[in-house]
Amino acid sequence: MEQAALLLAAVSAVLSMVAILVSTGTAIRVSRLEGMGEPHEGLTAGSPAPRDAIAGIVPAGQESQWISGPSLIAFVSPSCEPCGQLVMRLNVIRDRLPQNMLFIEPELDGDKSLRPLAEFEAHWVNDASTPLRRAFKSFGTPHLFVIRDGLIQDQHLGADADRLFDSESHAGPDGRHSRAGEAAKVG
């Protein structure tokens, strides 16, 4: 009986918090693909980059360049408001972005792509049947992965991804920062 009372109190507290958030206009939102896993999942830092998946989507002959990096793989969706915010934020910091950038959207329907919002160079592909999402274990949007030296360097779920492009402390192999993206987060 005591456990039932505790459970009822916990449910009541959660419902009260949700009511307060809704009444103040706070959005409660997690974008996720049904049946695909939780949004916080994904290949972790230090995991090998999924070479076969990458080789199947990047321009022919550039596979090793993308695997060695720095490269950015971003899973986005036109129906995801934070994804649009991410693209707009990347427009602002475009000179800190890596040269190799790939944006993966679900199968596009007409004008429902985020691509027209982008003021930076990137490859855009459709992933209607989700093999790329499965390879990266990415089931929420926006979900970003930085690849360097054949490994997942870092990943981030959400629109506030500036830390992935911290140019203050990260230089390229020649010790300099460049527009080619050598400033992508290392370590």
C-alpha positions in Angstrom: 0.0 0.0 0.0 2.8 2.4 0.8 4.4 1.8 -2.6 1.2 2.6 -4.4 1.0 5.9 -2.4 4.5 6.8 -3.3 3.9 6.0 -7.0 0.7 8.1 -7.0 2.6 11.0 -5.4 5.4 10.7 -8.0 2.9 10.7 -10.9 1.1 13.6 -9.4 4.4 15.6 -9.1 5.3 14.9 -12.7 1.9 15.9 -13.9 2.1 19.1 -11.9 5.5 20.0 -13.4 4.2 19.3 -16.9 1.1 21.6 -16.2 3.4 24.4 -15.0 5.7 24.1 -18.0 2.7 24.0 -20.4 1.0 27.0 -18.7 4.2 29.1 -19.0 4.5 28.2 -22.7 7.6 26.1 -22.2 8.0 23.6 -25.1 8.5 20.0 -24.1 9.9 18.4 -27.2 12.1 15.5 -28.2 12.3 14.7 -31.8 12.7 10.9 -32.4 11.9 8.3 -34.9 9.3 5.9 -33.6 10.7 2.4 -32.8 14.3 3.4 -33.6 15.8 3.9 -30.1 16.2 6.8 -27.8 17.5 10.2 -29.1 20.5 10.2 -26.7 22.0 7.1 -28.3 24.6 7.3 -31.0 28.1 6.2 -31.7 30.2 7.4 -28.9 33.5 9.3 -29.0 36.3 6.9 -29.8 34.1 4.5 -31.8 35.2 3.6 -35.3 33.4 5.7 -37.9 31.0 3.5 -40.0 33.3 3.4 -43.1 30.9 1.4 -45.3 28.0 3.7 -44.6 30.2 6.8 -45.3 31.7 5.3 -48.4 28.2 4.8 -49.8 27.2 8.5 -49.4 30.2 10.7 -50.0 31.4 11.7 -53.5 33.3 8.9 -55.2 37.0 8.9 -54.6 36.7 11.0 -51.4 36.1 8.3 -48.9 39.5 8.5 -47.2 39.3 12.3 -47.0 36.0 12.0 -45.2 37.2 9.2 -42.9 40.4 11.0 -41.9 38.4 14.2 -41.4 37.6 16.5 -39.9 34.1 15.8 -41.2 30.7 16.6 -39.9 27.7 14.3 -40.4 24.4 15.9 -39.4 21.1 14.1 -39.2 18.3 16.7 -39.6 14.6 16.8 -40.5 12.6 19.6 -42.1 9.8 19.0 -39.6 12.2 19.5 -36.7 12.3 23.1 -35.4 15.7 22.7 -33.6 17.1 21.4 -36.9 16.2 24.7 -38.6 17.7 26.6 -35.7 20.9 24.5 -36.1 21.2 25.4 -39.8 20.7 29.1 -39.0 23.4 28.9 -36.3 25.8 27.2 -38.7 25.3 30.0 -41.1 26.6 32.4 -38.5 29.7 30.3 -37.7 30.3 29.0 -41.2 33.9 30.0 -41.3 34.6 27.6 -38.4 33.0 24.6 -40.1 34.8 21.7 -41.6 35.1 21.4 -45.4 33.5 17.9 -45.3 29.9 18.3 -44.2 27.1 15.9 -44.9 23.4 16.6 -44.0 21.1 13.7 -44.0 17.4 14.2 -44.2 14.5 11.7 -44.5 13.1 11.3 -48.0 12.2 14.8 -49.1 8.8 15.8 -50.3 9.0 18.8 -52.6 10.1 22.0 -50.9 10.4 20.5 -47.4 14.2 20.5 -47.2 16.3 22.5 -44.9 18.9 22.9 -47.7 17.6 26.3 -49.0 18.3 27.7 -45.5 22.0 26.8 -45.6 24.5 29.5 -46.5 27.4 27.1 -46.4 28.7 24.3 -48.6 27.6 20.8 -47.7 26.4 17.6 -49.3 22.8 16.8 -48.7 21.3 13.3 -49.1 18.1 11.5 -48.4 17.9 8.5 -46.1 14.3 7.3 -46.5 14.9 3.8 -45.3 17.3 4.9 -42.4 20.4 2.7 -43.1 22.6 5.7 -42.3 20.7 6.4 -39.1 21.2 2.7 -38.1 24.9 2.8 -38.9 25.4 5.9 -36.7 22.8 4.7 -34.1 21.2 8.1 -34.5 17.5 8.2 -33.8 16.9 11.9 -32.9 17.4 15.2 -34.7 19.4 17.3 -35.0 22.2 14.8 -34.3 25.8 15.7 -35.2 28.9 13.6 -35.5 32.5 14.9 -35.9 34.8 12.3 -37.5 38.6 12.5 -37.5 41.3 9.9 -38.0 38.6 7.2 -38.7 36.9 7.7 -35.3 33.9 9.4 -34.0 35.6 12.4 -32.4 32.5 13.8 -30.8 28.7 13.8 -31.1 26.0 16.2 -30.1 22.2 16.0 -30.0 20.5 19.4 -30.3 20.8 22.7 -32.0 23.4 24.3 -29.6 26.5 22.6 -31.2 29.0 25.4 -31.1 31.3 23.4 -28.8 32.0 21.1 -31.7 33.6 23.9 -33.6 35.8 25.5 -30.9 38.5 27.2 -33.0 40.3 28.7 -30.0 42.1 25.5 -28.9 42.1 23.3 -32.0 44.5 23.7 -34.9 45.1 21.6 -38.0 48.0 19.3 -38.7 50.2 22.2 -39.8 49.4 24.1 -36.5 47.1 26.6 -38.3 43.4 27.1 -38.3 41.7 27.1 -41.7 38.3 27.5 -43.3 38.7 23.9 -44.4 37.6 23.0 -40.9 40.7 22.1 -39.1 39.1 23.8 -36.2 36.6 21.0 -35.6 36.8 19.8 -32.1 39.7 17.5 -31.2 39.9 15.6 -28.0 
